[in-house]
Amino acid sequence: MSVQHTRKSSDPARTGLTLVDDGRMWADDSYRRQLVESGLTDFEAVMSTRDGHCMRALLDRENWRLQLSDVRFDGQEASKKMCYLDKATAARSNGVYLKKHHVRTWRSRITALLGLGPGETPGRVEARNVGSLSADGIEVMRLVAYGEKLHLNGLIESFVLTEELQGYTQLDTFLVDRFKPCDPQKTTKRDPDLNHLICKVADVAKRFHEAGYNHRDLYCCHFFIKEPRPGQFEIRMIDLQRVQNRRCFRRRWLVKDLAQLAWSARSDRIKCTHRMMFIHRYLGVSKLRPRDKRLIREVLCKQGVMHRKLGVNQ
């Protein structure tokens, strides 16, 4: 039994998705047929599903990869199915990623006793971030569904379901697979494709920060890369649950993001010249100004702390 916490017509994350489960689950209409075919018809069905690969299971959250049912078009049935799923959607990968969250605190117990709503659940926050970043021109994964529920015992459950980025590879893996390691004993010729990729990542980071966001986990593994043609790269950002949007007192968070990105860039693929190229592109300057140098010193200091705690990433 759950606490009634939202009106049937509301979408607390303001994603534009359609309500499908009495104020507890919202879904993309183009995925409705596949969700039904896969048995993911309501909030409880999604939270209880085990039909997939569990990638990580912690006390408060789980990460799953699921395979939705394949819906095909043939003959007269096509017109009926088109109301649920268009042909472009049917041609996409059926893989989706599911994050389940389970939280119970003294605050949530009191909230349940008072009959209030669950507040900003992790599922709602990430769903909202997907929509906000997309609206601001920052490419991310596609949102399929999200849901939330506050139980009478104070347990808050939520989930977010996103489309698999078919053909994409996380940046750290892509660097290893696509580019040769640097030889520290030799001066190697610059790879124009690598330079182009670095500039593209810098552009995404620049747009992200200029739009007022900070990630808090801006590691290379949260940039996904696709190379549809040689030397042409498409970039998506993932893992958006902890993303914040703030206009004031942002510097420490920007420094943290840049330090995480610098630390996670493999030193056997990314040299100092590449890092300088990145920062010039990110700052939009050809010559560093005094304030730019102060920012770099802060990032290097934070990166040094990470090196001491986590070791050198290579």
C-alpha contacts under 8 A as a table, 3 or more apart, distances in Angstrom:
res1	aa1	res2	aa2	distance
1	M	151	H	6.37
1	M	152	L	6.79
2	S	149	K	6.75
2	S	150	L	5.75
2	S	151	H	4.40
2	S	152	L	5.74
3	V	112	A	6.81
3	V	115	G	6.12
3	V	116	L	7.48
3	V	117	G	7.41
3	V	149	K	7.65
3	V	150	L	5.78
3	V	151	H	5.94
3	V	152	L	6.15
4	Q	115	G	7.45
4	Q	116	L	7.95
4	Q	117	G	7.35
5	H	23	G	7.68
5	H	115	G	7.51
5	H	116	L	6.10
5	H	117	G	4.29
5	H	118	P	7.07
5	H	150	L	7.75
6	T	10	S	6.68
6	T	23	G	5.75
6	T	117	G	6.97
7	R	10	S	5.42
7	R	23	G	6.19
8	K	19	L	7.19
8	K	22	D	5.49
8	K	23	G	4.85
9	S	19	L	6.86
9	S	23	G	7.39
10	S	19	L	7.75
10	S	23	G	7.18
11	D	14	R	5.25
11	D	15	T	6.88
11	D	16	G	7.15
11	D	17	L	7.30
11	D	18	T	7.91
11	D	19	L	7.40
11	D	26	W	7.42
12	P	124	R	7.21
13	A	124	R	5.45
13	A	125	V	6.91
13	A	127	A	6.26
13	A	128	R	4.72
14	R	17	L	7.94
14	R	128	R	6.45
14	R	131	G	7.80
15	T	127	A	6.96
15	T	128	R	6.14
15	T	131	G	5.63
17	L	26	W	5.53
17	L	27	A	5.18
17	L	28	D	5.17
17	L	29	D	7.23
17	L	145	A	7.45
18	T	26	W	5.12
18	T	27	A	5.31
18	T	28	D	6.33
18	T	29	D	6.63
19	L	22	D	7.04
19	L	23	G	6.58
19	L	24	R	7.81
19	L	25	M	6.03
19	L	26	W	4.38
19	L	27	A	6.58
20	V	23	G	7.62
20	V	24	R	7.80
20	V	25	M	5.74
20	V	26	W	5.60
20	V	27	A	6.77
20	V	41	T	7.84
20	V	42	D	6.94
21	D	24	R	5.39
21	D	25	M	5.15
21	D	26	W	7.25
21	D	42	D	5.53
21	D	43	F	6.75
22	D	25	M	7.35
23	G	26	W	7.87
24	R	43	F	6.24
24	R	147	G	5.26
24	R	148	E	5.30
24	R	149	K	5.96
25	M	42	D	6.61
25	M	43	F	5.67
25	M	145	A	7.18
25	M	146	Y	5.78
25	M	147	G	4.01
25	M	148	E	6.61
26	W	145	A	5.48
26	W	146	Y	5.56
26	W	147	G	6.15
27	A	31	Y	7.25
27	A	32	R	6.88
27	A	144	V	5.81
27	A	145	A	4.09
27	A	146	Y	6.64
28	D	31	Y	5.50
28	D	32	R	6.59
28	D	143	L	7.39
28	D	144	V	5.27
28	D	145	A	6.12
29	D	32	R	5.15
29	D	84	Y	6.44
29	D	85	L	7.52
30	S	33	R	7.39
30	S	84	Y	5.55
30	S	85	L	4.58
30	S	86	D	6.66
30	S	89	T	6.90
31	Y	34	Q	5.40
31	Y	35	L	6.16
31	Y	84	Y	6.96
31	Y	85	L	6.25
31	Y	89	T	7.80
31	Y	144	V	6.74
32	R	35	L	5.15
32	R	36	V	6.19
32	R	84	Y	5.94
32	R	85	L	7.32
33	R	36	V	5.17
33	R	37	E	6.11
33	R	71	V	7.72
33	R	81	K	7.79
33	R	84	Y	5.35
33	R	85	L	6.46
34	Q	37	E	5.00
34	Q	38	S	6.06
34	Q	68	L	6.03
34	Q	69	S	5.60
34	Q	70	D	6.98
34	Q	71	V	6.58
35	L	38	S	5.09
35	L	39	G	6.24
35	L	40	L	4.96
35	L	41	T	6.24
35	L	68	L	6.81
35	L	69	S	7.61
36	V	39	G	5.09
36	V	40	L	5.64
36	V	41	T	5.23
37	E	40	L	7.63
37	E	68	L	7.70
37	E	69	S	5.73
38	S	68	L	5.62
38	S	69	S	5.28
39	G	45	A	6.96
40	L	43	F	7.77
40	L	45	A	5.31
40	L	46	V	5.32
40	L	49	T	7.95
41	T	45	A	6.34
41	T	46	V	7.52
42	D	45	A	5.38
42	D	46	V	6.49
43	F	46	V	5.33
43	F	47	M	6.26
43	F	147	G	6.27
43	F	148	E	7.50
44	E	47	M	5.18
44	E	48	S	5.98
45	A	48	S	5.31
45	A	49	T	5.96
46	V	49	T	5.38
47	M	100	K	6.65
47	M	158	S	7.97
47	M	159	F	7.28
49	T	52	G	7.92
50	R	53	H	7.79
50	R	54	C	7.98
51	D	66	L	6.76
52	G	64	W	6.49
52	G	65	R	5.68
52	G	66	L	4.58
52	G	67	Q	6.79
53	H	64	W	5.52
53	H	65	R	5.20
53	H	66	L	6.56
54	C	57	A	7.04
54	C	62	E	7.31
54	C	63	N	5.99
54	C	64	W	4.45
54	C	65	R	6.55
55	M	62	E	7.67
55	M	63	N	5.40
55	M	64	W	5.44
55	M	65	R	7.06
56	R	62	E	5.58
56	R	63	N	5.09
56	R	64	W	7.19
57	A	61	R	6.24
57	A	62	E	4.41
57	A	63	N	6.51
58	L	61	R	5.27
58	L	62	E	6.03
59	L	102	H	7.76
60	D	101	H	5.75
60	D	102	H	4.88
60	D	103	V	5.94
61	R	99	K	7.00
61	R	100	K	5.35
61	R	101	H	4.33
61	R	102	H	5.92
62	E	99	K	5.72
62	E	100	K	5.09
62	E	101	H	6.65
63	N	97	Y	7.28
63	N	98	L	5.82
63	N	99	K	4.74
63	N	100	K	6.56
64	W	97	Y	5.74
64	W	98	L	4.98
64	W	99	K	6.42
65	R	95	G	6.97
65	R	96	V	5.87
65	R	97	Y	4.63
65	R	98	L	6.17
66	L	95	G	5.80
66	L	96	V	5.34
66	L	97	Y	6.19
66	L	98	L	7.19
67	Q	94	N	5.58
67	Q	95	G	4.65
67	Q	96	V	6.34
68	L	94	N	5.12
68	L	95	G	6.29
68	L	96	V	7.28
69	S	94	N	7.08
70	D	90	A	7.60
70	D	94	N	6.75
71	V	90	A	6.40
72	R	90	A	6.75
73	F	77	E	6.75
73	F	78	A	4.91
73	F	81	K	7.42
73	F	87	K	7.80
74	D	77	E	6.00
74	D	78	A	5.58
75	G	78	A	5.99
76	Q	79	S	6.31
76	Q	80	K	7.66
77	E	80	K	5.34
77	E	81	K	6.32
78	A	81	K	5.22
78	A	82	M	6.03
79	S	82	M	5.25
79	S	83	C	7.34
80	K	83	C	6.17
81	K	84	Y	5.49
81	K	85	L	6.19
81	K	86	D	7.87
82	M	85	L	5.04
82	M	86	D	5.20
82	M	87	K	7.51
83	C	86	D	7.40
85	L	89	T	6.23
85	L	90	A	6.71
86	D	89	T	5.35
86	D	90	A	6.38
87	K	90	A	4.91
87	K	91	A	6.27
88	A	91	A	5.24
88	A	92	R	6.74
89	T	92	R	5.33
90	A	93	S	7.93
93	S	164	E	7.04
93	S	166	Q	6.36
94	N	163	E	7.91
94	N	164	E	7.66
95	G	163	E	6.55
95	G	164	E	5.21
96	V	161	L	6.65
96	V	162	T	5.57
96	V	163	E	4.55
96	V	164	E	4.76
97	Y	161	L	5.67
97	Y	162	T	5.33
97	Y	163	E	6.39
97	Y	164	E	6.27
98	L	159	F	6.95
98	L	160	V	5.90
98	L	161	L	4.59
98	L	162	T	6.66
99	K	123	G	7.74
99	K	159	F	5.37
99	K	160	V	5.42
99	K	161	L	6.59
100	K	123	G	7.75
100	K	157	E	7.42
100	K	158	S	6.01
100	K	159	F	4.50
100	K	160	V	6.96
101	H	122	P	6.90
101	H	123	G	7.25
101	H	156	I	7.90
101	H	157	E	5.52
101	H	158	S	5.18
101	H	159	F	5.98
102	H	155	L	6.86
102	H	156	I	5.87
102	H	157	E	4.73
102	H	158	S	6.87
103	V	155	L	5.77
103	V	156	I	5.12
103	V	157	E	6.46
104	R	108	S	5.99
104	R	109	R	7.11
104	R	154	G	5.74
104	R	155	L	4.58
104	R	156	I	6.05
105	T	108	S	5.14
105	T	109	R	6.30
105	T	154	G	7.16
105	T	155	L	7.78
106	W	109	R	5.11
106	W	110	I	6.35
106	W	154	G	7.88
107	R	110	I	5.25
107	R	111	T	6.14
108	S	111	T	4.86
108	S	112	A	6.08
108	S	118	P	7.27
108	S	154	G	4.91
108	S	155	L	6.89
108	S	156	I	7.13
109	R	112	A	5.17
109	R	113	L	6.30
109	R	152	L	7.74
109	R	153	N	6.27
109	R	154	G	3.88
109	R	155	L	7.34
110	I	113	L	5.06
110	I	114	L	6.23
110	I	154	G	7.27
111	T	114	L	5.20
111	T	115	G	6.27
111	T	116	L	5.38
111	T	117	G	7.10
111	T	118	P	7.30
111	T	154	G	7.22
112	A	115	G	5.02
112	A	116	L	6.05
112	A	117	G	7.57
112	A	118	P	7.90
112	A	150	L	6.89
112	A	151	H	6.87
112	A	152	L	5.42
112	A	153	N	6.91
112	A	154	G	5.34
113	L	116	L	7.79
113	L	152	L	6.93
113	L	154	G	7.81
117	G	150	L	6.99
118	P	121	T	6.58
118	P	148	E	7.80
118	P	149	K	6.95
118	P	150	L	5.49
118	P	156	I	6.57
120	E	124	R	6.33
120	E	125	V	6.31
121	T	124	R	5.22
121	T	125	V	6.20
121	T	148	E	7.02
121	T	156	I	7.60
121	T	157	E	7.86
121	T	158	S	6.43
122	P	125	V	5.12
122	P	126	E	6.24
122	P	158	S	6.63
122	P	159	F	7.51
122	P	241	Q	6.37
123	G	126	E	5.43
123	G	127	A	6.14
123	G	146	Y	6.23
123	G	147	G	6.60
123	G	148	E	6.87
123	G	158	S	5.05
123	G	159	F	4.67
123	G	160	V	5.00
123	G	241	Q	7.55
124	R	127	A	5.11
124	R	128	R	6.08
124	R	146	Y	6.88
124	R	147	G	7.14
124	R	148	E	7.29
124	R	158	S	7.48
124	R	159	F	7.84
124	R	160	V	7.54
125	V	128	R	5.17
125	V	129	N	6.16
125	V	241	Q	6.07
126	E	129	N	4.95
126	E	130	V	6.21
126	E	160	V	7.15
126	E	240	L	5.47
126	E	241	Q	4.27
126	E	242	R	7.52
126	E	243	V	7.87
127	A	130	V	5.23
127	A	131	G	6.55
127	A	143	L	6.86
127	A	146	Y	6.60
127	A	160	V	6.52
128	R	131	G	5.20
128	R	132	S	6.08
129	N	132	S	5.01
129	N	133	L	5.91
129	N	240	L	6.33
129	N	241	Q	7.30
129	N	243	V	6.98
130	V	133	L	5.50
130	V	134	S	6.15
130	V	140	V	6.66
130	V	141	M	7.29
130	V	142	R	7.44
130	V	143	L	6.80
130	V	240	L	7.04
131	G	134	S	5.22
131	G	135	A	6.14
131	G	143	L	7.92
132	S	135	A	5.10
132	S	136	D	6.28
133	L	136	D	5.01
133	L	137	G	6.45
133	L	138	I	5.22
133	L	139	E	7.20
133	L	140	V	7.26
134	S	137	G	5.22
134	S	138	I	5.24
134	S	139	E	5.88
134	S	140	V	6.58
135	A	138	I	7.43
136	D	211	A	7.19
138	I	204	V	7.13
138	I	207	R	7.28
138	I	208	F	6.82
138	I	236	R	7.85
138	I	237	M	7.95
139	E	235	I	6.95
139	E	236	R	5.03
139	E	237	M	6.48
140	V	236	R	4.69
140	V	237	M	4.82
140	V	238	I	6.09
141	M	162	T	6.48
141	M	163	E	6.25
141	M	164	E	7.35
141	M	165	L	6.63
141	M	236	R	6.67
141	M	237	M	7.08
141	M	238	I	6.46
142	R	162	T	5.64
142	R	163	E	5.28
143	L	146	Y	7.96
143	L	160	V	7.80
143	L	161	L	6.38
143	L	162	T	4.57
143	L	163	E	6.34
144	V	160	V	7.90
144	V	161	L	5.37
144	V	162	T	5.02
144	V	163	E	6.24
145	A	160	V	6.02
145	A	161	L	5.04
145	A	162	T	6.96
146	Y	158	S	7.47
146	Y	159	F	5.46
146	Y	160	V	4.28
146	Y	161	L	5.90
147	G	158	S	5.42
147	G	159	F	5.37
147	G	160	V	6.67
148	E	156	I	7.37
148	E	157	E	5.62
148	E	158	S	4.02
148	E	159	F	6.52
149	K	156	I	5.86
149	K	157	E	5.32
149	K	158	S	6.31
150	L	154	G	6.54
150	L	155	L	5.96
150	L	156	I	4.59
150	L	157	E	6.48
151	H	154	G	5.44
151	H	155	L	5.21
151	H	156	I	6.32
152	L	155	L	7.30
165	L	168	Y	5.62
167	G	226	K	6.18
168	Y	224	F	5.66
168	Y	225	I	5.08
168	Y	226	K	4.58
169	T	173	T	6.67
169	T	174	F	5.80
169	T	224	F	5.19
169	T	225	I	5.17
169	T	226	K	6.48
170	Q	173	T	5.60
170	Q	174	F	6.03
170	Q	220	C	7.03
170	Q	221	C	4.99
170	Q	222	H	6.58
170	Q	223	F	5.71
170	Q	224	F	4.23
170	Q	225	I	6.00
171	L	174	F	4.89
171	L	175	L	6.10
171	L	220	C	5.28
171	L	221	C	5.60
171	L	222	H	7.43
171	L	223	F	5.49
171	L	224	F	5.57
171	L	225	I	5.93
172	D	175	L	5.35
172	D	176	V	6.70
172	D	220	C	5.47
172	D	221	C	5.80
172	D	264	S	7.55
172	D	265	A	6.70
172	D	266	R	7.02
173	T	176	V	5.29
173	T	177	D	6.23
173	T	221	C	7.82
174	F	177	D	5.14
174	F	178	R	5.72
174	F	225	I	7.07
175	L	178	R	5.39
175	L	179	F	5.60
175	L	269	R	6.83
176	V	179	F	5.86
176	V	180	K	7.14
176	V	181	P	7.59
176	V	269	R	7.27
179	F	194	L	7.44
179	F	269	R	7.20
180	K	269	R	7.02
181	P	268	D	5.30
181	P	269	R	5.04
182	C	188	T	7.47
182	C	268	D	5.45
182	C	269	R	5.54
182	C	270	I	7.64
182	C	271	K	7.54
183	D	186	K	5.52
183	D	187	T	7.53
183	D	188	T	7.31
183	D	268	D	7.90
184	P	187	T	7.59
190	R	194	L	7.97
190	R	195	N	7.59
191	D	194	L	5.34
191	D	195	N	6.33
192	P	195	N	4.97
192	P	196	H	6.06
193	D	196	H	5.03
193	D	197	L	6.20
193	D	231	G	5.03
194	L	197	L	5.05
194	L	198	I	6.20
195	N	198	I	5.18
195	N	199	C	6.29
195	N	274	H	7.23
195	N	277	M	7.99
196	H	199	C	5.15
196	H	200	K	6.21
196	H	231	G	7.40
197	L	200	K	5.02
197	L	201	V	6.26
197	L	231	G	7.95
197	L	233	F	6.64
198	I	201	V	5.21
198	I	202	A	6.17
198	I	274	H	7.35
198	I	277	M	7.71
198	I	278	F	6.11
199	C	202	A	4.97
199	C	203	D	6.13
199	C	277	M	7.49
199	C	278	F	6.11
199	C	281	R	6.30
200	K	203	D	5.06
200	K	204	V	6.39
200	K	233	F	7.67
200	K	235	I	7.83
201	V	204	V	5.16
201	V	205	A	6.24
201	V	235	I	7.42
202	A	205	A	5.11
202	A	206	K	5.98
202	A	278	F	5.67
202	A	279	I	7.43
202	A	281	R	6.10
202	A	282	Y	4.99
203	D	206	K	5.02
203	D	207	R	6.17
203	D	281	R	7.07
203	D	282	Y	6.19
204	V	207	R	5.23
204	V	208	F	6.03
204	V	235	I	7.92
205	A	208	F	5.03
205	A	209	H	6.18
205	A	282	Y	7.10
206	K	209	H	5.34
206	K	210	E	5.96
206	K	282	Y	5.34
206	K	283	L	7.46
207	R	210	E	5.08
207	R	211	A	6.04
208	F	211	A	5.40
208	F	212	G	6.96
208	F	213	Y	5.76
208	F	214	N	7.36
209	H	212	G	5.26
209	H	213	Y	5.07
209	H	214	N	6.16
209	H	254	L	7.35
210	E	213	Y	7.26
212	G	245	N	5.20
212	G	246	R	5.54
212	G	247	R	5.82
213	Y	243	V	6.70
213	Y	244	Q	5.47
213	Y	245	N	4.31
213	Y	246	R	6.40
214	N	243	V	5.72
214	N	244	Q	5.40
214	N	245	N	6.44
214	N	246	R	7.84
214	N	253	W	6.26
214	N	254	L	6.36
214	N	257	D	6.91
215	H	218	L	5.57
215	H	240	L	7.12
215	H	242	R	6.27
215	H	243	V	4.35
215	H	244	Q	6.47
215	H	257	D	6.49
216	R	242	R	6.38
216	R	243	V	6.51
216	R	253	W	6.93
216	R	256	K	6.91
216	R	257	D	5.93
217	D	222	H	7.82
217	D	242	R	7.61
217	D	257	D	6.70
217	D	260	Q	7.00
218	L	222	H	6.43
218	L	257	D	5.15
218	L	258	L	7.33
218	L	260	Q	5.76
218	L	261	L	5.67
219	Y	222	H	5.64
219	Y	223	F	7.51
219	Y	257	D	7.78
219	Y	260	Q	5.34
219	Y	261	L	4.71
219	Y	263	W	7.88
219	Y	264	S	5.68
220	C	223	F	5.51
220	C	261	L	5.84
220	C	264	S	5.72
220	C	265	A	6.35
221	C	224	F	7.12
222	H	237	M	5.77
222	H	238	I	5.20
222	H	239	D	6.43
223	F	235	I	6.57
223	F	236	R	5.81
223	F	237	M	4.83
223	F	238	I	6.53
224	F	235	I	5.61
224	F	236	R	5.12
224	F	237	M	6.24
224	F	238	I	7.42
225	I	233	F	6.57
225	I	234	E	5.71
225	I	235	I	4.84
225	I	236	R	6.71
226	K	233	F	5.63
226	K	234	E	5.08
226	K	235	I	6.60
227	E	230	P	6.40
227	E	231	G	6.96
227	E	232	Q	5.58
227	E	233	F	4.66
227	E	234	E	6.36
228	P	232	Q	6.53
228	P	233	F	6.92
228	P	234	E	7.76
229	R	232	Q	5.39
229	R	233	F	7.69
237	M	240	L	7.85
239	D	242	R	7.72
240	L	243	V	5.26
246	R	249	F	7.73
246	R	250	R	6.71
247	R	250	R	6.73
249	F	252	R	7.54
250	R	253	W	5.42
250	R	254	L	6.29
251	R	254	L	5.12
251	R	255	V	6.11
252	R	255	V	5.08
252	R	256	K	6.12
253	W	256	K	4.97
253	W	257	D	6.20
254	L	257	D	5.11
254	L	258	L	6.22
255	V	258	L	5.25
255	V	259	A	5.99
255	V	295	L	7.36
255	V	298	E	6.67
255	V	299	V	5.28
255	V	302	K	7.47
256	K	259	A	5.11
256	K	260	Q	6.10
256	K	299	V	7.13
256	K	302	K	6.92
257	D	260	Q	5.24
257	D	261	L	6.29
258	L	261	L	5.10
258	L	262	A	6.08
258	L	299	V	6.44
259	A	262	A	5.01
259	A	263	W	5.96
259	A	299	V	5.12
259	A	300	L	6.84
259	A	302	K	5.95
259	A	303	Q	4.93
260	Q	263	W	5.15
260	Q	264	S	6.10
260	Q	303	Q	6.96
261	L	264	S	5.31
261	L	265	A	6.26
262	A	265	A	5.37
262	A	275	R	7.77
262	A	303	Q	7.09
263	W	266	R	7.67
263	W	303	Q	5.92
263	W	306	M	7.22
263	W	307	H	7.39
263	W	312	V	7.45
263	W	313	N	6.55
264	S	313	N	5.98
265	A	269	R	7.81
265	A	270	I	6.46
265	A	313	N	7.17
265	A	314	Q	7.96
266	R	269	R	5.57
266	R	270	I	5.91
266	R	313	N	5.65
266	R	314	Q	4.70
267	S	270	I	5.10
267	S	271	K	6.24
267	S	313	N	6.76
267	S	314	Q	5.25
268	D	271	K	7.34
268	D	314	Q	5.88
270	I	274	H	5.84
270	I	275	R	7.03
271	K	274	H	5.21
271	K	275	R	6.46
272	C	275	R	4.98
272	C	276	M	6.22
273	T	276	M	5.12
273	T	277	M	6.17
274	H	277	M	4.98
274	H	278	F	6.21
275	R	278	F	5.01
275	R	279	I	6.35
276	M	279	I	5.21
276	M	280	H	6.15
277	M	280	H	5.30
277	M	281	R	6.18
278	F	281	R	5.20
278	F	282	Y	5.96
279	I	282	Y	4.89
279	I	283	L	5.96
280	H	283	L	5.27
280	H	284	G	5.81
280	H	285	V	5.45
280	H	286	S	6.19
280	H	287	K	7.58
280	H	288	L	7.40
281	R	284	G	4.94
281	R	285	V	6.75
283	L	292	D	7.73
285	V	288	L	6.54
288	L	292	D	5.69
288	L	293	K	6.51
289	R	292	D	5.08
289	R	293	K	6.38
290	P	293	K	5.15
290	P	294	R	6.36
291	R	294	R	5.05
291	R	295	L	6.33
292	D	295	L	5.11
292	D	296	I	6.29
293	K	296	I	5.00
293	K	297	R	6.20
294	R	297	R	5.15
294	R	298	E	6.34
295	L	298	E	5.15
295	L	299	V	6.24
296	I	299	V	5.05
296	I	300	L	6.08
297	R	300	L	5.10
297	R	301	C	6.08
298	E	301	C	5.06
298	E	302	K	6.25
299	V	302	K	5.15
299	V	303	Q	6.01
300	L	303	Q	4.89
300	L	304	G	5.99
301	C	304	G	5.06
301	C	305	V	6.49
302	K	305	V	5.14
302	K	306	M	6.48
303	Q	306	M	5.03
303	Q	307	H	6.22
304	G	307	H	4.95
304	G	308	R	6.32
305	V	308	R	5.22
305	V	309	K	6.29
306	M	309	K	5.08
306	M	310	L	5.58
306	M	311	G	7.09
307	H	310	L	5.31
307	H	311	G	4.49
307	H	312	V	5.37
308	R	311	G	5.69
